[in-house]
Amino acid sequence: MSILEGVESVLGMFGEGRHEISFNDVMDEFGLAKSSASRLLAQMVRYRLLDLHPATRRYRPGMLLIRAAQAATQAHPLDQQCREILATLSDSTGFTAYLSMLDGTDTVVLQRLNGSNPVQVLSPPGARRPAFTTAMGRVLLSRLTEAEFHARYGVAGDTSLPQAPAGCPATVGELRERVATALHERSAVAINEGMPGIGAVATTLADPVSGDVRGLCLSFTAMQVSQAQAATLRDTLVRAVASVGQRIGDPLWRAAGNAISR
């Protein structure tokens, strides 16, 4: 394994949703000798790709990596427009706001904006969740073509989804129906699905030139918001995103037309 292959492999462990890794994690996962793992990790710490916590002796993403990731997301014009929408809504509601993208069958958090409410729903940037378990995931899946959806989940509707939590689709067919609803409504609401006690409203925005799609979400505890309030919150999010979507030429929102403005 070359040094660059080693760096890619170690950083890929964080891409799987881990927040920290240990020396033994690296040795066990890649079958490295103790000396090879020690040399690789020491080099990554030296060049600020990793940070070694002095007390726990566990490794976390280093400052150079964090700054590069922040620059990448903030430099994208679509991400900047999404952040402005989410900042406004988070400030007005007090709820946690998330900007995410779809990676295979997972959602990945790109940015998080903490609200002012004393009870916050917090997942760090880089956190991953199975797309079928969340409102965010289902609106992102609704942007896929039929062929793209089948490539990820297969065509058999009775195929079971892995360890489906209560309230979530249990089969590919059920997921397809929920995704079709998200496409029709251009949004999704999920309360006590996937994460008990947690609720969220979500929608999407796409760059008509690059085709990049982002998911925008407001998250809250289930006891903070009733079903009726969640529906109102969803409508507020949709109107805010529709306005920008129509301005930048996102086909989904251009097609929505007058139905959104009423």
C-alpha positions in Angstrom: 0.0 0.0 0.0 1.4 3.4 -1.1 1.3 6.3 1.3 -1.5 8.0 -0.8 -3.5 4.7 -0.8 -3.1 4.6 3.0 -4.2 8.2 3.4 -7.2 7.5 1.2 -8.1 4.4 3.1 -7.9 6.1 6.5 -9.9 9.1 5.5 -12.5 6.8 4.0 -13.1 5.5 7.5 -14.5 8.9 8.4 -16.6 8.8 5.3 -18.4 5.8 6.8 -19.8 8.0 9.5 -17.1 7.5 12.2 -16.1 10.6 14.2 -13.0 9.1 15.7 -10.8 6.1 14.9 -8.1 4.2 16.9 -4.7 2.8 16.1 -6.2 -0.7 16.3 -9.0 0.2 14.0 -6.5 1.1 11.3 -4.4 -2.0 11.8 -7.4 -4.4 11.9 -9.3 -2.9 9.0 -6.4 -2.8 6.6 -4.3 -5.6 7.9 -1.3 -3.4 8.4 1.7 -4.2 10.5 2.0 -2.2 13.7 5.1 -0.3 12.3 3.3 0.5 9.0 0.1 1.8 10.8 2.2 3.8 13.2 4.2 5.4 10.4 1.1 6.2 8.3 -0.8 7.8 11.2 2.2 9.8 12.4 2.6 11.3 8.9 -1.0 12.2 8.7 -0.8 13.9 12.1 2.3 15.7 11.1 0.7 17.2 8.0 -2.5 18.0 9.9 -4.7 15.5 8.1 -5.4 13.9 11.5 -5.5 15.2 15.0 -4.5 12.9 17.9 -6.5 13.5 21.1 -3.9 13.4 23.9 -6.2 11.8 26.5 -8.1 9.2 24.4 -5.3 8.5 21.9 -8.0 8.5 19.2 -7.7 10.2 15.8 -10.0 12.8 14.4 -10.0 14.8 11.2 -7.2 17.4 11.3 -7.5 21.1 10.8 -6.1 21.1 7.3 -8.7 18.6 6.3 -11.5 20.5 8.0 -10.6 23.8 6.4 -10.4 22.2 3.0 -13.8 20.7 3.4 -15.3 24.0 4.6 -13.8 25.8 1.6 -15.1 23.2 -0.8 -18.7 23.5 0.5 -18.7 27.3 0.9 -17.2 27.9 -2.5 -20.0 26.1 -4.3 -22.6 28.8 -5.4 -25.5 26.4 -4.8 -24.3 25.6 -1.3 -24.0 29.3 -0.5 -27.6 30.0 -1.7 -28.8 27.0 0.4 -27.0 28.2 3.4 -28.6 31.6 3.2 -32.0 30.0 3.1 -31.3 27.7 6.0 -29.7 30.5 8.1 -32.9 32.6 7.7 -35.2 29.7 8.6 -33.0 28.5 11.5 -32.9 32.1 12.9 -36.7 32.5 12.6 -37.7 29.1 14.0 -34.8 28.3 16.4 -34.5 24.8 14.9 -31.3 23.0 13.7 -30.8 23.3 9.9 -28.9 20.9 7.7 -27.5 21.0 4.2 -26.9 17.5 2.8 -26.2 15.5 -0.3 -26.9 12.0 -1.5 -24.0 9.5 -1.7 -25.1 6.1 -3.0 -27.9 5.1 -0.7 -26.8 7.4 2.2 -27.3 11.1 3.0 -24.2 13.0 4.0 -24.3 16.2 6.1 -22.4 19.0 4.5 -23.2 21.8 6.8 -25.1 22.3 10.1 -26.6 25.5 11.4 -27.5 25.4 15.1 -30.7 27.2 16.1 -31.5 29.2 19.2 -33.8 26.6 20.7 -32.3 25.1 23.9 -33.0 21.6 22.7 -31.1 20.9 19.4 -30.9 17.9 17.1 -27.2 17.6 16.3 -25.4 15.6 13.7 -21.9 16.7 12.7 -20.8 17.5 9.1 -19.8 14.2 7.5 -22.5 12.2 9.4 -24.2 9.6 7.2 -27.6 8.0 7.4 -29.5 5.5 5.2 -31.5 7.6 2.8 -34.7 5.5 3.2 -34.9 6.3 6.9 -35.2 10.1 6.7 -37.2 12.9 5.1 -33.9 14.4 3.8 -33.1 11.1 2.2 -36.4 10.6 0.5 -36.5 14.1 -1.1 -33.0 13.5 -2.4 -34.0 10.1 -3.8 -36.9 11.8 -5.5 -34.5 13.6 -7.7 -33.1 10.4 -9.2 -34.3 9.0 -12.5 -36.0 5.6 -12.4 -32.9 3.9 -13.7 -30.7 5.6 -11.0 -33.1 4.5 -8.3 -33.1 0.9 -9.6 -29.3 0.9 -9.7 -29.2 1.7 -6.0 -32.1 -0.5 -4.7 -32.9 -3.0 -7.5 -36.2 -3.4 -9.3 -37.9 -6.0 -7.0 -40.5 -4.2 -4.9 -40.6 -6.9 -2.3 -36.9 -6.7 -1.5 -36.5 -5.9 2.2 -34.6 -2.8 3.2 -31.8 -3.5 5.8 -32.9 -3.3 9.4 -35.7 -0.8 8.6 -36.6 1.2 11.8 -40.2 1.6 12.9 -42.1 4.0 10.8 -39.7 3.7 7.8 -40.4 1.9 4.5 -39.6 -1.8 5.0 -39.3 -2.8 1.3 -38.1 -1.2 -1.9 -41.7 -1.0 -3.1 -42.8 1.0 0.0 -39.8 3.2 -0.4 -40.6 3.8 -4.1 -44.1 5.0 -3.0 -42.8 7.3 -0.4 -40.2 8.7 -2.8 -43.0 9.3 -5.4 -45.0 11.2 -2.8 -41.9 13.3 -2.0 -41.5 14.1 -5.7 -45.2 15.0 -6.0 -45.1 17.3 -2.9 -41.5 18.4 -3.6 -40.9 17.9 0.1 -41.1 15.4 2.9 -42.0 15.3 6.6 -40.8 12.6 9.0 -41.6 12.4 12.7 -40.5 9.5 14.9 -39.1 7.7 11.8 -35.6 6.3 11.9 -34.7 8.3 15.0 -37.4 8.1 17.7 -38.4 11.4 19.2 -37.0 13.4 16.2 -38.8 15.2 13.5 -37.8 16.9 10.3 -39.1 18.7 7.2 -37.0 18.6 4.0 -36.8 19.7 0.4 -34.2 20.0 -2.4 -32.6 22.5 -4.7 -30.6 21.7 -7.8 -28.1 23.6 -9.9 -29.6 23.5 -13.5 -26.1 23.6 -15.1 -24.1 21.1 -13.0 -27.0 19.0 -12.0 -25.8 19.0 -8.4 -28.6 18.5 -5.9 -28.7 19.5 -2.2 -31.1 18.6 0.5 -32.3 21.3 2.9 -33.8 20.3 6.2 -35.1 21.7 9.5 -34.9 19.3 12.4 -36.6 19.3 15.8 -37.7 17.1 18.7 -41.1 15.5 18.2 -42.4 17.0 21.3 -41.6 20.5 20.1 -43.8 20.4 17.0 -47.3 18.9 16.3 -48.2 17.3 12.9 -50.0 20.5 11.9 -47.1 22.7 12.9 -44.7 20.4 11.0 -46.9 20.8 7.9 -46.8 24.6 8.3 -43.0 24.5 8.8 -42.7 22.4 5.6 -44.7 24.9 3.6 -42.5 27.7 4.9 -39.4 25.8 3.8 -40.9 25.0 0.4 -41.8 28.6 -0.3 -38.3 29.8 0.6 -36.6 27.2 -1.6 -39.1 27.6 -4.5 -38.3 31.2 -4.8 -34.6 30.6 -5.2 -35.3 27.5 -7.4 -37.4 29.5 -9.8 -34.8 32.2 -10.0 -31.9 29.9 -10.8 -33.9 27.8 -13.2 -34.1 24.5 -11.2 -36.5 22.5 -13.4 -38.4 21.1 -10.4 -39.3 24.5 -9.1 -39.9 26.1 -12.5 -42.5 23.3 -13.1 -44.1 24.1 -9.7 -45.0 27.6 -11.0 -48.0 29.3 -9.5 -49.0 26.3 -7.4 -46.2 27.2 -4.9 -47.0 30.9 -4.7 -50.6 30.5 -3.8 
